[in-house]
Amino acid sequence: MANPACLELHPHPVRAGDLDHPDELRVDLDPVPGVEWPQIVEVARVVHATLTDPGLVGWPKTSGSRGIHVLVRIEQRWTFDEVRRAALALAREVERRAPGIATSKWWKEERHGVFVDYNQNAKDRTVTSAYSVRPKPDARVSAPVTWQELDTCDPSDFTLWTMPKRFAKVGDRHAGIDAAPQSLEPLLALSASQEAAGQGDAPRPPHYKKGAGSRGGRRLQPHRGPARQRASGCRRSR
């Protein structure tokens, strides 16, 4: 990694032996500008409760920037589309439980509070690994923490200089993550109930194919209606 001058590490959620079936569902809590750390932690608590209710275990870590990641180790039985579908269901449930502070809306102009980014589970998407150093002035590190620590820590506590001492003192907070891979069935059941209530697929990154649950034509950004879309098109030469 040093030879290509790689600072951040962004692993894919798959193992080398099976590149089509993820072993990790990733919950990426991405705050909109102006949202402070306490509100991000509050949304993380809602994520924790939403996972705990059906018996799932999430492993939190600071992102090394402004957000929080929660990792869920899963059995390698489901495709990327199925894992993303489960993540979308989770995001919508978190928004339902905490509508004032959390959102599952993909388009930035529709977001508020903390965005639960389900699309980080789309194929070829990555998030920063645990212990990765981020390109920040204080060289922050994406730090595994316990749920109890999350309530009292600050992202600036974990840096290139402080992490070795912390690791020597408390060890790897994610050491047990691989011990018991979990089933996605509870979240897929939640997704099925949401779909039955009329919630189909949600927007994907622009270059991704439309999902099986998508309905209607091309999905435009809220600020780009049909008239503006036509106006911005290239003229055909005569």
N, C-alpha and C positions, 0 to 999 in steps of 0.2 A: 504493500500500500504506500510505502514511503517513496518508492521509485516513481510512480506517477503523481507524486505530490498530493496524495489524497488526504485531506484533513478530516472530513466527515465520512462516517460509514453508514451506508443506507442499504441494509440487506433486504432481499426479497423474502416474503413470508412462506417460503417453500424450502424443502430439503433437496439436496442434489439428486437423491434417488428417485424423486417424483416431483417434477416441475409443474404439474397440472393440478395438484391438490394441496392447497395451503395447509400448514399446521398451526396457523396463528390468525385470529381475528384481531384487528387493530382498531381501537377507539381513539381517534385523534381529536382532542378538544382545542379548537382554534379560535381564540378570542378576536372579536372585531376591535378596531382601534378605539382606545379609551377605556376598555374593560380592564380592571385591575385584578391582581392575583386572587384576592379573597373570593371574588365571584367565580373564577375558574375552578377553584377548589370546591365551591358550593355545587357547581354542576358535576364535578367529579364524584361528589357524594351521591348525587342522584344516579349517576352511572353505576356506582357501586351497589346501590339498593336495587336497581333494575336488573343487574346481573345476579345478585344474591337471591332474589325472590324465586327464580327457577332453579337455583342451586349451582350457578356458575361462579367461578372464581376469576377475578380480574387482578392483574399485577400492575400497579401504577408506577410511573416514572415521570420525572420532569422531562420536557422535550429538549431542554438546554437553551430554549429561547423563551417564548412567552406562554407556551401551552403545556398541556399534560397529555401523555399517552397512557392508555390502559390496554395491556396485552392479555389476550385470552388464548391459552394453548388449547388447540382442538385436535381431534382425531383427523387423520388424512383420508377423509371419506368424501369430501365435498369439493365441487369445482369453485373456481374464482367467482363465477356468477352467483352461486349459491351462498358463498361466504359474504359477498357484497350485499346480497338480498337480506341476509341475517343482520348485517351491520346497519342497513337502512332501517329495518324494523326496530332495532335497538335505538337508533337516533330519533325516530319518530316517537317512540315511547318515552324517551327522556324529555323530548319537547312537550309531550302531552302532560307529563308530571310537573314540569317546570317551565311553562310557556313564557314567563316573564324574563327568564335569564338564559334560556337555551333555545337553539333553533336547528332544524334539519334542512333549511332552505339553501339550495346550492348557489343561486345567483347572489352575488355580493350585495346588490342593492336591496335585496329582500331580507338580509340577515340582521340580527340584533344579538347582543349578548355574546354567547359562546356557541360557535358552530360545531356541531358534532359531525365531523367529516367522514361520512360513510364511504366516499369514493376513494379513500386511501386503501380500500380493500379491492379495488379494481385491478385487473391483471396488469403487471409491470409497474404498479405504483409502489413506492417504498416510503418508510419513515426512518428517522434517525435511530441507530441502534443504541442500546444501553451502553453507557460509558463513552460514547462518542463525544469528542471535543467539538464545540461549535465555533464558527468564525465570529466571535463576539469580542469586544474590547477586553473583557475580563476572562476570556477563554473558558466559558461555562461548559459544563459537562451534563449530558443527559443522564440523570441519576435515578437508579431504582430506589424506591422508598416504600415503606409500609403505609397502609391507609392511615394509621395513627400519626406517622411523621408528616404526611401530606397536610394535615391540619395546622402544623406548627412551623413547617420549613418555609424557606424562601428560595426561589431558583438561583439567586446569587450566592447561596451557601455552598454550591457545588461547582468547583472550578478545577482547572488543571493542577492547581497547587493544593487544594484541600481534599480532593478525592482520594489520593493515595493514603492519607492519614485516616480518612473515614473508612476506607475499605479494610485497612489493617485492624481497625477497631470493631466494626460491625459485620464485616464480611460482605458477601453478595446477597443483597435483599431479594434477588430473583433466583436464588440457588435452587429452589424447589419447583420452578415453573414447569419442568419437563416430567415431573413425577406422575402426574395424572391427567393425560389429555382428555378433553371434555367433548360432549356431544353438542352439536348445533341444533338438535331437534327442538329444544324449547324456543329458540329465536326464530326458527323456520315456521313453527306453529304460530308464533306471534305474527310473522309476516303474512301467513295465510289468512289469519283473521283480519288483518288490516286490508288485504287485497279484497276480501269478501265485503268489506265495508266501503269499497270504492277507491282505495288508495293503491294505484298501480305503481309502476316503476317511476323512479325520480331521474332528473337529468344526470347525464354522465359527462365526463370530460369530453370536449368537442370532437376529438379524433377517435372516440370509442364507438363501436357499433351499438345500435339501439337494442335494449334488452327485450326479452320475450314478453314482459308485462307492459311495455310501452304502448301507448295508444295515440292515435292521431298522427299528424304530419310532423314536419321538422319543428323542434322545440326552439323558439327564439328567446333571447334574453328579454326580460321585462321592458327594457328601455328601447328595444329594437323591434317595433311592430312591423307589419308587412309594408307600410308606406315607406318607412325609413330604410327597410331592407332593400326595396326596389331602388330607392334614390341613391343608395350607396353602391349599387352595382356598376360594373364597367359598361361603357357604351360599346355597341358593336360598330366597327368601322364600316363605312359605306364605300 
